Amino acid sequence: MLAEERVRADTPGCMSGSVFLDSAGSSLPPRVVLDTAIDHLRREAEIGGYRAANERLGDLAAVKTAIGALINATPASIALSDSATRSWADFFYSIPLAAGDRILVSEADYASNAIAALQRARATGATVEKIPSDSTGQIDLDALAKLVDERVKLVSVLHAPTNGGLVNPAAEATRIAHSVGALVLLDACQSTGQLPIDVAELDVDALSATGRKWLRGPRGTGFLYLRPELAQSLEPGRLDLHSASWVGADEYRLAPDASRFEFWECDVAGRLGLGAAVQYLLDLGPENVYAAISARAEHLREALPEIPGVTVRDIGIRHSGIVSFTVDGLEGIAVRDRLAAQDITVTVSHAGSTLLDMTGRGLSSVVRASPHCFVSFDELDRFVAAVAQL
Ligand SMILES: *Cc1c(COP(=O)(O)O)cnc(C)c1O
């Protein structure tokens, strides 16, 4: 069990009296994240960025150790980056593709992933195809099994989509992709920090995640996990003097691990903040945090449909902490803005972010309420009452 009072006391943003329901967008960090990042910026201002970083080499190495502990991976299989999209693209653009190759994307796939897939398909002559969803809304595993053949080079599995509570059966989809030798890239942007993640159990080849959402880290942080063999064999499309060494007039050597997917320059304060965020989550216990998030999301899924004109839009069997809904006769933006006027923060997810899924369901936008473990049930009820007043 999570000590709600402790978690709230650790979160400066909880003190303001507002209701915060946007951890799927950009969450409220715990104080330790804020202090770690700000203290480092101050130190850089005192002695310069290089000496300040050198003072924190141990803590910087601990960032990957903590991420590894969170997802059951070695530090050498993690590449830090500035966003989930950067990490996803770094992996995706390094996969060799040729004419006739097939790329499969989830129906709930994120626009940035789909756009990248379409761009590479144009450049290489590969094709991009949608994995159908079953009647519950999750990836249709039977259809996927029929769809795959040895021309499929990559399957993009969206773990928890940005526009609602679905959690896709990633391990099962991965097993099917591997049966034809395809690689699986898991977009775990909305699941990391929320659901317990075990890359060995999921067996994915790569996973991308961001810092600012459920992990409650600083903006401009993210990471890529790569299966260790791939971290030693894939060549990134772009290199620098950190991802590779210049060893002769005509020669360079790639870094021996996932750091070949990193550039040298980074926001050190942000990285230290990310490390603090992951360590904070590990201290709370990822299982406890997931239980707390699930209980809050389920509370909303029960309360919102009681309001006339409100429809919860979550699909699938297993649900994430993202609760999506629409209000009859009101645009998502209007709902968001009217709630913001009462100091309640939700966001709107537009069709363009998850085009295949939203157009398939005839939705132009949904309102997204994503409560983290620091949100109290009183606050949830204040939100529900405010929606009822709309
Ligand atoms: C937010 C989001 C992303 C992008 O994350 P960035 O850190 O902004 O690059 C990718 N996939 C999903 C499902 C998301 O919700």
PDBQT file of the ligand as one rigid body, heavy atoms in Angstrom, charges set to zero:
ROOT
HETATM    1  C1  LIG A 401       3.734  11.317 -25.392  1.00  0.00    +0.000 C 
HETATM    2  C2  LIG A 401       3.859  10.122 -26.257  1.00  0.00    +0.000 A 
HETATM    3  C3  LIG A 401       4.964   9.947 -27.074  1.00  0.00    +0.000 A 
HETATM    4  C4  LIG A 401       6.000  11.024 -27.282  1.00  0.00    +0.000 C 
HETATM    5  O1  LIG A 401       6.802  11.266 -26.160  1.00  0.00    +0.000 OA
HETATM    6  P1  LIG A 401       7.849  12.464 -26.244  1.00  0.00    +0.000 P 
HETATM    7  O2  LIG A 401       8.649  12.369 -24.991  1.00  0.00    +0.000 OA
HETATM    8  O3  LIG A 401       7.026  13.709 -26.339  1.00  0.00    +0.000 OA
HETATM    9  O4  LIG A 401       8.659  12.277 -27.456  1.00  0.00    +0.000 OA
HETATM   10  C5  LIG A 401       5.095   8.762 -27.758  1.00  0.00    +0.000 A 
HETATM   11  N1  LIG A 401       4.166   7.795 -27.650  1.00  0.00    +0.000 NA
HETATM   12  C6  LIG A 401       3.079   7.931 -26.875  1.00  0.00    +0.000 A 
HETATM   13  C7  LIG A 401       2.096   6.814 -26.793  1.00  0.00    +0.000 C 
HETATM   14  C8  LIG A 401       2.882   9.093 -26.159  1.00  0.00    +0.000 A 
HETATM   15  O5  LIG A 401       1.802   9.236 -25.403  1.00  0.00    +0.000 OA
ENDROOT
TORSDOF 0
